[in-house]
Structures are given as structure tokens and as C-alpha cells.
Amino acid sequence: MDVRAQARKMKMTAPHMAAMSLEQRNAALQKIIDALTKKQDEIFRENAADVKAAEESGVAQAVIKRLRFNEGKLKDAISGIRQMIELPDPVGKVTLNRELDEGLVLQRVTVPIGVIGVIFEARPDALIQISALCIKSGNCAILKGGKETARTNKLLFEVIHAAVMAAGLPEGCLLQVELHNEIDELLQCQGDVDLLIPRGSNTFVQYIMDHTNIPVMGHSSGVCHIYVDEKADEAKIVPIVVDAKTQYPAACNTVETLLVNRKIAEKVLPMLQEELRQAGVKVRGTKEVAEYIPVELMEDTEFDTEYSDLVLSVKLVADVCEAAEHINQFGSHHTDCIITEADDTAEYFMQMVDSAGVYRNCSTRFADGFRYGFGAEVGISTGKLHARGPVGLEGLVTYKYRLNGEGQIVGEYAEGRREFQHRDI
């Protein structure tokens, strides 16, 4: 496949896709639900073959869990699409309506980004989520999944593409690239691809960022923290920490570092250590932490590690100020949490921690588009431009300015014959 040629064609298709009505886009989403339900047994068979091949090739169990696409994941994917159908149209929202002068009206209106290239590793359900989000937001999408689930991805794309075509959406609004060398071709499609969204490991995302001139939205690592404050409710500590570490260890919103206020370390650390041990979590920590519980010793310079596994780093800090400084230095600006009953301390944490998500008294695992009510997400962005945090529909639109006049010219204003009114209407 000539990826560049296909991207150029898709760029010309993008305005037609953007012009599709909300009813047409929602109808396409419903057809996807119907098609996935009808083809589920075939999809599960293909996925079982992918998983078996991955296991035989020695792929880590943490990754295998991501590769699996079963009844539960299909149910969640369909629930996300249904939720998306019910969401308001992100396209065509008027966010500014201003009369510059009589008969000269300026509007700022949301529009699709255009052509989005999404490159993802492992999870087949990502293909469903991304396709649905792009369709709902009126974008064209080029999709490249990981080789470990090639069979599953191929069938999922065929099912989704057929459903979208049956709904009357433009030919060529979705494209799947399957070969590894086609990634590099996609990265060279500046001018035709408007945005790249990589989903995968730190190394993978960093490679994408380093080898393209196309704007990239995503995160290169997920080093998330929980700080246990001296005024934390003891009943909340263990459930939150254990869930954040063990509910899905391979996820980017899993907690990787636990910071504990030094004043409560003697009481809290043994309590946590026992629960983490029972959950199969290996605890690493500083020499100071080792005075209270058995740990694998680590250096202060190692706190930027993303384990994506049942491993947790632990460090003691003096207060919320030191906790925030540590997080801003070693974290990835993804999602960080404080456990405390003190409102002023919580407010300081949320203000001073420079992350896309700052939480109080809850698991970091809530950082997810579906859990936020977005229907799904194309990924999580730790950058500060355009979109931040779980990227749902609103992160897949930009805007344009529409100015309607009645023959006005700038000269009249420059010469003082007319004056701007700038009245919001």
C-alpha cells in the first residue's frame, strides 16, 4: 500500500466526512454495535489465535492481558459506543458569537481536526474506541495496530468499515495499515495527516515523537503517584493504593510510586506492606523505608521508573510540599493522587502538582475516557496544548472563525469613518 497516496486521498475526503450530519454519524455507530455483536464469535476466535501465538513467542503476561479481547471487553466497548451516541454533537458548537459592527458578525465554530493517524500497541479494543470516536467527531482515521493482534485487528477493521459504509459515510474515511514499515511512511505524511496519536509503551511513543513533523498528541510514560498525608483516613489508604496498583498493572494510570508522610510511616507502612504482599506486589524503597518494612533497596534517582507490573516504589516525605516537588520532578504529568481529610492540604496538592489529572481520596485508575463519561478515549495526553488528560470527543475537534458581512472593508475602520462595536450576541 502507498500510505502517502492514501493519506492524500483521505485529506480530500475529510471535508465530506466533516459535513456528515449527527444523525448519519450516530447511525454509523449503531451499525458498528450491531455488526460487532453479530460477528463476536468470529472475533473471539481470531483473538484466541493471536493470544496463543503471543504466549508461544514469550510475550510477557502483563502484555497478554492487554491482547485479550473477550466478552467482557466487547461489552465495555459496546457500552462506550452507546454512551457516545447519547453525547451531544462536538461539531458545530458556536463558542463565540460577536457583532464586530452592525452587519458584521464573527462566530467561532468547532470543526473536526481532519485526518488523524492513530498508532497503537496491544489492545484490540483500542481500534474500536478510536474508530468510534473519530466517526462521532467527524474525523477521518488511519489506524495501525500492533502485530501481536494482527488477526483480531484485521477482522475488527473489516467489520467496522463495512458498517460505516453501509451507513453512507464517505468512502475512504477509515483506513487500516498493517505492515510495520508503513508506520514510517505514515510518519512522513505531514500536510495530509493533521494529528498523530500514539498509544503504547514509553519507548514506542517516544519513537513516534522523534521521527515525525506531524503534531503528536499523547504521553510517553505513565509514572503516577499517590501521596498519603498525615491526615489521611486510615480506612481509605489500603483500598485506594491496592486498587491503583493491582486492578490493571499494565495500564498507564496505574500508580508506580507511593509517597508517605514520615509522621505516619511507622503505622501505615506495615499495614500497606501486608496487603501489597498478599496482592503479589513487590515493594521497592529507600533505606529509610527499609527501617519499617522489608523492601528491595533503590536509589533516589530511580523514581522515574514506569513498571507496568506488580512493582511499587515507596519513599517517605516530610509534607505535601515535598510530595508535590517530588511528583513534579520525577512524574510524567499523567495522574497523581493525595489521600487526606485536610481540605487546605488537598487544595495545595491539586494546585501545585503539574499533572493532567490531580485526585483526592480515590484510585488513579479513574483516569479513563469511559469512566469520565466520554464514551471512550483515543488516549491520554500529558501535554498542555489543545487537549489534556483522557482525550474524548472534545479533544478531536478544533475550530474555525466564520465572519459574515454586508460589504464592509477595513479601510473604513482604519480611516476612522467607522468604529468597531465588539458586542457579544
Secondary structure, DSSP 8 states (H G I E B T S, - for coil): --HHHHHHHHHHHHHHHHTS-HHHHHHHHHHHHHHHHHTHHHHHHHHHHHHHHHHHTT--HHHHHHH---HHHHHHHHHHHHHHHHS--SSS-EEEEEEEETTEEEEEEEEE--EEEEEE-S-THHHHHHHHHHHHTT-EEEEE--GGGHHHHHHHHHHHHHHHHHTT--TTSEEE--STHHHHHHHT-BTTB-EEEEES-HHHHHHHHHT-SS-B-S-S---EEEEE-TT--HHHHHHHHHHHHHSSTTSTTSEEEEEEEGGGHHHHHHHHHHHHHHTT-EEEE-HHHHTTS--EE--GGGTT----SSEEEEEEESSHHHHHHHHHHHS-SSEEEEE-S-HHHHHHHHHH--SSEEEESS-GGG-STTTTTSS--S-EE-SSSS--EE--GGGGEEEEEEEE-SS--HHHHHTTSS----EE-
